[in-house]
């Protein structure tokens, strides 16, 4: 039996879906369950192994759709600049090196190879771009060998990719992808596929799934049909990672499902189980299936993460310390937290606020902090492993208005932090007991201005530090106990046993 977990892509600033998969990998690994994590998106910014290892996957657990049809396993990048030089016929006349970019200049006008290094101080190359007469003609991508190449031609004064070749370890071509705008064709020695959907369907077929295998869809937008139609006798489940419907577009007669789950919900007869992260979402989804679809599918609650232990601080928690941890994305509303901290600082002079995470809003937040001269007490800490960091703080704050679970919330209560967040489903009410370990703040984004929301948040920060709950840390520890790893592992074991014996 193997469990295949289907996702799209992965990056440095991964979403909660990837972190949920990483937690699942650890849990199933300890249960000695054969587990694979399938990534369907084309990834060419760097070796997928770098990204999957960073979040905690083992190489033999990862299947990348585009590499699956070659004999090259997912492996770290070890290919070097010297290897590239040995592969080319021309001599290198000179080199330049700046940061993670090394450029090799060849004979002739504007002929050079740009090597993108994995590390600035090592000659290990993730990819190389080949320029002839000033025009990009090819990109090569590497792990321990060349894994694939992209070929370019000029179009509207830009280099346009028209073909990719994916290689076997010995350098032979495993298959070729032809690209024409939004059209993709895949040429295999014994098959031709004329769309990406057909490519994915072919991949699922080649897995040769049996009745003991389980496929879990973490993401399936636009590919759900190709997967469902080709899994054969395997069991299939769907993980609901976020709010699954639109409250404002739902009435007694109609429901508007989240479009990420609409197809999977409509195909409930073909789905063996659904997983929600909280009992509240399970209850709501169960009632909605019955009311709107007259269906009673199997829906189980399994947290998307766990805590191995309740983390106690090694020393006294830093007084008046506050932490947030998330992707720095607009929907996380970290800017609200920054503004609230600036207001709260006037009443809590010792306040210190550390923001952990990376994302597209980082520079916006940096500018906001600088504009308010708040650099001395609000710090952007970047992406850091937080296991032993949380317990140094007094208070965790969340600005998100929609969380399917909230892994950082779990990690925070597992370290005994006080908690403040908005009173929205589903994560905050799971981990925040109002007036006991912190505060749930009512919110109506349609009726309230940002200034009003920020002001009320600041009030709760001030309240927590100046006149807060008597034992917030102990309440948080109690809330975290049901999420200890052995308990969550048992829930997975129960589901696997139940589904396997259907």
C-alpha positions in Angstrom: 0.0 0.0 0.0 1.2 3.5 -0.9 -0.5 6.8 -0.1 0.0 9.4 -3.0 -0.6 13.0 -1.9 -1.3 15.2 -4.9 -0.3 18.9 -5.0 0.7 21.4 -7.6 3.9 23.3 -6.8 6.2 24.3 -4.0 8.4 27.3 -3.2 10.5 28.9 -0.5 7.5 30.8 0.9 5.2 27.8 0.8 1.5 27.9 1.8 -0.2 26.1 4.6 -1.0 23.2 2.1 2.7 22.4 1.7 3.3 22.7 5.5 0.3 20.4 6.1 1.8 17.9 3.7 5.2 18.1 5.5 3.5 17.4 8.9 1.7 14.5 7.3 4.9 13.1 5.9 6.5 13.0 9.3 3.4 11.3 10.9 3.0 8.7 8.2 6.8 8.1 8.1 6.7 7.2 11.8 3.8 4.8 11.1 6.0 3.1 8.5 3.4 3.9 5.8 4.8 4.1 2.2 4.1 7.7 1.2 4.7 9.7 -2.0 4.1 13.5 -2.5 3.3 14.3 -6.1 3.9 17.7 -7.5 2.2 18.5 -10.9 3.4 22.0 -11.7 6.4 22.7 -14.0 9.2 24.0 -11.8 12.3 25.6 -13.4 13.4 28.3 -10.9 15.6 25.7 -9.2 16.0 22.0 -8.5 12.7 20.8 -6.9 14.8 18.8 -4.5 16.1 22.0 -2.9 12.5 23.1 -2.2 11.2 19.8 -1.0 14.1 19.1 1.3 13.8 22.6 2.7 10.3 21.9 3.9 11.1 18.4 5.3 10.4 15.8 2.5 12.8 13.0 1.9 14.0 12.6 -1.7 12.5 9.1 -2.2 9.1 10.5 -1.0 8.9 13.0 -3.9 7.5 12.5 -7.3 7.7 15.3 -9.8 5.4 14.8 -12.8 8.0 16.1 -15.3 10.8 13.9 -14.0 8.7 10.8 -13.4 9.1 9.6 -17.0 13.0 9.6 -16.8 15.3 7.3 -14.9 16.8 10.3 -12.9 15.6 10.2 -9.3 15.0 13.4 -7.3 18.4 14.3 -5.9 20.4 17.3 -4.7 22.3 19.5 -7.2 26.0 18.6 -7.5 26.6 19.6 -11.1 29.5 22.1 -11.4 30.7 24.9 -13.6 33.6 22.6 -14.5 31.1 19.9 -15.7 29.6 22.5 -18.0 33.0 23.6 -19.4 33.8 20.0 -20.1 30.5 19.6 -22.0 31.0 22.4 -24.4 33.3 22.4 -27.5 34.4 26.0 -27.3 37.1 27.3 -24.9 36.2 29.8 -22.2 38.0 33.1 -22.8 37.1 34.7 -19.4 34.8 34.5 -16.4 32.9 36.9 -14.2 31.4 36.1 -10.8 28.9 38.2 -8.9 26.9 36.6 -6.0 25.2 33.5 -7.3 25.8 34.3 -10.9 28.9 33.2 -12.8 29.2 34.0 -16.5 31.5 32.2 -19.0 32.4 34.2 -22.1 33.1 32.2 -25.3 34.7 33.2 -28.6 32.7 35.5 -30.8 30.4 38.5 -30.2 27.9 38.2 -27.4 28.4 34.4 -26.9 28.3 33.4 -23.2 26.9 31.0 -20.7 25.3 32.4 -17.5 25.5 29.9 -14.6 23.0 30.3 -11.8 24.7 28.9 -8.7 23.1 27.1 -5.8 25.4 28.9 -3.4 27.3 32.1 -4.0 30.6 30.6 -2.7 30.4 27.2 -4.5 30.5 26.3 -8.2 27.4 24.1 -8.0 25.0 25.0 -10.8 21.2 24.8 -10.7 20.7 26.0 -14.3 22.6 27.6 -17.1 21.5 29.9 -19.9 23.3 29.7 -23.3 23.4 32.9 -25.4 24.6 33.0 -29.0 25.0 36.3 -30.9 23.2 38.0 -28.1 20.1 35.7 -28.2 19.0 33.2 -25.7 18.9 29.8 -27.4 18.8 27.2 -24.5 18.6 26.7 -20.8 19.9 23.6 -19.1 18.8 22.4 -15.7 20.8 20.1 -13.4 20.8 17.9 -10.4 23.7 15.4 -10.4 23.3 15.3 -14.2 21.5 17.5 -16.7 17.8 16.8 -16.1 16.1 18.8 -18.9 16.6 21.6 -21.4 14.5 24.4 -22.7 14.9 25.7 -26.3 14.2 29.3 -27.3 13.6 31.2 -30.5 13.0 35.0 -31.0 9.4 36.1 -31.0 8.3 39.8 -30.9 11.9 40.7 -29.9 11.8 38.3 -26.9 13.1 34.8 -26.4 10.2 32.4 -26.5 10.4 28.8 -25.3 9.2 26.3 -27.9 10.5 22.9 -26.7 11.7 21.1 -23.6 13.6 17.9 -23.6 13.7 15.7 -20.5 16.7 13.3 -20.2 17.6 10.0 -18.8 20.8 9.6 -16.7 22.8 8.6 -19.7 21.8 11.8 -21.6 19.3 10.2 -24.0 16.0 11.9 -24.4 13.2 10.4 -22.4 10.4 12.5 -23.9 9.9 16.0 -25.5 7.4 18.7 -24.7 6.4 21.1 -27.5 5.0 24.5 -26.5 3.0 26.9 -28.5 1.5 29.6 -26.3 -1.0 27.8 -24.1 -0.8 24.5 -26.1 1.4 21.7 -25.0 2.1 18.4 -26.7 4.2 15.6 -25.2 6.1 13.2 -27.5 7.0 9.9 -25.9 8.7 7.0 -27.8 5.4 5.1 -27.8 2.8 7.8 -27.2 1.8 11.3 -28.1 -0.3 13.4 -25.7 -2.0 16.6 -26.9 -2.8 18.5 -23.7 -1.5 18.8 -20.1 -4.7 17.1 -18.9 -3.8 14.1 -21.0 -0.3 14.2 -19.7 -1.5 14.1 -16.1 -4.0 11.3 -17.0 -1.2 9.3 -18.6 1.0 9.8 -15.5 -1.8 8.5 -13.2 -2.2 5.5 -15.5 1.5 4.7 -15.3 1.4 4.6 -11.5 -0.6 1.3 -11.9 -2.5 1.9 -8.7 -4.1 -1.0 -7.0 -7.0 -1.5 -4.5 -4.7 -1.0 -1.5 -3.3 2.3 -2.7 -4.8 5.6 -1.5 -4.7 8.9 -3.4 -5.2 12.1 -1.4 -6.0 15.3 -3.3 -4.5 18.3 -1.5 -5.0 20.4 -4.7 -6.9 19.3 -7.8 -8.3 22.4 -9.6 -8.6 21.6 -13.3 -6.9 18.2 -12.9 -9.5 16.5 -10.7 -11.3 14.8 -13.6 -8.1 13.5 -15.2 -7.1 12.0 -11.8 -10.5 10.5 -10.9 -10.9 8.9 -14.3 -7.6 7.1 -14.1 -7.0 5.9 -10.5 -8.6 2.5 -11.2 -9.3 0.6 -8.0 -7.4 2.9 -5.7 -9.2 4.7 -2.9 -9.4 8.5 -3.1 -9.8 11.2 -0.5 -9.9 15.0 -0.5 -8.3 17.3 2.1 -10.3 20.5 2.7 -7.6 23.1 3.6 -9.5 26.3 3.6 -13.0 27.8 3.9 -15.1 25.6 1.6 -18.0 27.9 0.7 -18.9 31.5 0.3 -21.1 32.6 3.2 -22.4 35.7 1.5 -23.4 33.8 -1.7 -25.2 31.0 0.2 -28.9 30.8 1.1 -31.5 28.2 2.0 -31.7 26.9 -1.5 -28.2 27.4 -3.0 -24.6 27.1 -1.9 -21.6 28.5 -3.6 -18.7 26.1 -3.0 -15.1 27.3 -3.0 -14.0 26.7 -6.6 -11.0 24.8 -5.4 -13.3 22.1 -4.1 -16.4 22.4 -6.2 -15.5 19.5 -8.6 -14.5 17.2 -5.7 -17.7 17.9 -3.9 -19.8 17.4 -7.0 -18.2 14.0 -7.4 -18.9 12.9 -3.9 -20.1 9.5 -5.1 -16.6 8.8 -6.4 -14.8 10.1 -3.3 -14.1 7.6 -0.5 -13.5 10.2 2.2 -13.0 13.9 2.9 -10.7 15.3 5.6 -11.4 18.5 7.5 -8.9 19.9 10.1 -11.5 20.9 12.7 -14.6 19.4 14.1 -16.5 22.6 13.4 -15.8 22.5 9.7 -16.7 18.8 9.7 -20.0 19.6 11.2 -20.8 22.4 8.8 -19.7 20.5 5.7 -21.7 17.4 6.8 -24.8 19.4 7.2 -24.3 21.2 3.8 -23.8 17.9 1.9 -27.0 16.6 3.3 -29.0 19.9 2.7 -27.8 20.8 -0.7 -26.7 17.5 -2.3 -28.7 15.0 -0.3 -25.5 13.2 0.3 -23.8 11.7 3.4 -20.2 11.1 2.4 -17.5 10.0 4.9 -16.0 13.1 6.5 -13.3 12.7 9.1 -11.5 15.3 11.3 -7.7 15.0 11.3 -5.6 18.0 12.3 -3.2 19.0 9.5 -0.4 19.1 12.1 0.7 17.9 15.5 3.1 18.8 18.2 5.7 16.3 19.3 5.8 17.8 22.8 4.6 20.8 24.7 7.5 23.3 24.5 8.4 25.0 27.8 10.7 28.1 27.8 14.3 27.4 28.7 14.3 30.8 30.5 11.7 33.3 31.5 9.6 34.5 28.6 10.6 37.9 27.3 8.4 40.5 28.9 6.0 42.3 26.6 7.1 40.2 23.6 4.8 39.5 20.7 5.3 37.2 17.7 3.5 36.5 14.4 4.5 33.8 11.9 3.0 33.3 8.4 3.6 34.0 4.8 3.9 37.7 4.2 0.9 37.8 2.0 -1.8 40.4 1.8 -4.5 38.0 3.0 -2.6 37.5 6.3 -3.0 41.2 7.1 0.4 41.6 8.8 0.1 45.3 8.0 -2.8 45.5 10.4 -0.7 43.9 13.1 2.1 46.3 12.5 -0.3 49.3 12.7 -1.9 47.8 15.9 1.5 47.3 17.5 2.5 51.0 16.7 -0.7 52.1 18.5 -0.3 49.7 21.4 3.3 50.8 21.9 2.0 54.1 23.3 0.4 52.3 26.2 2.9 49.4 26.5 6.3 51.2 26.1 8.2 47.9 26.5 6.4 46.2 23.6 8.6 44.2 21.1 7.0 42.7 18.0 8.9 40.1 15.9 7.5 39.1 12.5 8.6 35.7 11.1 8.1 34.7 7.5 8.8 35.6 3.9 6.5 36.7 1.0 5.5 39.3 -1.4 4.5 41.9 1.2 7.9 42.0 2.9 9.1 45.3 1.4 5.7 46.9 1.9 5.9 46.0 5.6 9.5 47.2 5.8 8.4 50.6 4.4 5.4 50.8 6.7 7.7 50.1 9.7 10.2 52.7 8.6 7.5 55.3 7.9 6.4 55.1 11.5 10.0 54.9 12.8 9.2 51.6 14.5 12.4 49.7 13.6 13.5 49.6 17.2 10.5 47.5 18.3 9.1 45.8 15.2 11.5 43.4 13.5 11.2 41.4 10.2 12.9 38.2 11.2 12.6 36.3 7.9 12.1 32.5 7.5 13.3 30.7 10.6 12.8 27.3 12.0 10.5 28.2 14.9 10.2 25.0 17.0 12.3 26.4 19.9 11.5 30.0 19.2 7.9 30.4 20.1 8.3 29.7 23.8 10.5 32.8 24.2 7.5 35.0 23.6 4.4 36.0 25.7 1.9 36.6 22.9 1.1 35.3 19.4 -1.0 37.5 17.1 -2.8 36.5 13.9 -4.3 39.0 11.4 -5.8 36.3 9.1 -9.5 36.5 8.4 -9.7 33.0 7.0 -7.8 29.9 8.2 -8.8 26.3 7.6 -6.7 25.3 10.6 -3.7 27.5 11.2 -0.5 25.5 11.8 1.3 28.4 13.4 -1.6 28.7 15.8 -1.1 25.1 16.9 2.6 25.6 17.2 2.0 28.7 19.3 -0.4 27.1 21.8 2.0 24.1 21.9 4.5 26.5 23.2 2.1 28.0 25.7 1.7 31.5 24.2 -1.2 33.8 24.8 -3.2 34.3 21.6 -5.1 37.1 19.9 -6.9 36.7 16.6 -10.2 37.5 14.8 -13.3 35.5 15.6 -13.5 33.7 12.3 -13.7 30.1 11.3 -11.9 27.8 11.7 -8.4 28.1 13.3 -8.8 30.9 15.8 -11.8 29.5 17.7 -10.0 26.2 17.8 -7.0 27.6 19.6 -8.2 30.7 21.3 -10.4 30.6 24.3 -11.7 34.1 24.7 -10.7 35.7 28.0 -8.8 32.6 29.0 -5.7 32.4 26.9 -6.3 35.6 24.9 -9.0 37.3 22.9 -11.1 36.6 19.9 -11.9 39.9 18.1 -15.2 40.2 16.3 -14.7 41.5 12.8 -16.9 42.6 9.9 -14.7 43.6 7.0 -17.7 44.9 5.0 -18.9 47.3 7.6 -15.7 48.3 9.4 -12.9 50.4 8.1 -9.3 49.3 8.4 -8.6 52.0 11.0 -11.5 50.7 13.1 -10.2 47.1 12.9 -6.7 48.1 13.7 -7.8 50.3 16.7 -9.7 47.4 18.2 -6.8 45.0 17.7 -4.5 47.5 19.4 -6.9 47.6 22.4 -6.7 43.9 22.8 -2.9 43.9 22.7 -2.8 46.6 25.4 -5.4 44.7 27.4 -3.4 41.4 27.2 -0.2 43.0 28.6 -1.7 45.4 31.1 -4.7 43.4 32.4 -4.7 40.1 30.7 -6.0 36.6 31.5 -4.5 35.1 34.7 -3.1 31.9 33.3 -3.0 32.2 29.5 0.0 29.9 29.1 -1.5 27.0 31.0 -4.8 27.3 29.0 -2.8 27.2 25.8 -0.9 24.1 26.9 -4.2 22.4 27.7 -5.6 23.3 24.3 -2.5 21.7 22.6 -2.7 18.4 24.4 -5.2 16.7 22.0 -2.8 17.5 19.1 0.2 15.6 20.4 1.8 13.5 17.7 0.7 10.0 19.0 -3.0 11.1 19.1 -2.9 12.5 15.5 -1.0 9.5 14.3 -3.7 7.3 15.7 -6.3 9.2 13.7 -4.4 8.6 10.5 -4.0 4.9 11.4 -7.7 4.6 12.0 -8.6 6.2 8.7 -6.2 4.1 6.7 -7.5 0.9 8.4 -11.1 1.9 7.8 -10.6 2.8 4.1 -8.5 -0.2 3.4 -11.2 -2.5 4.6 -14.1 -1.0 2.7 
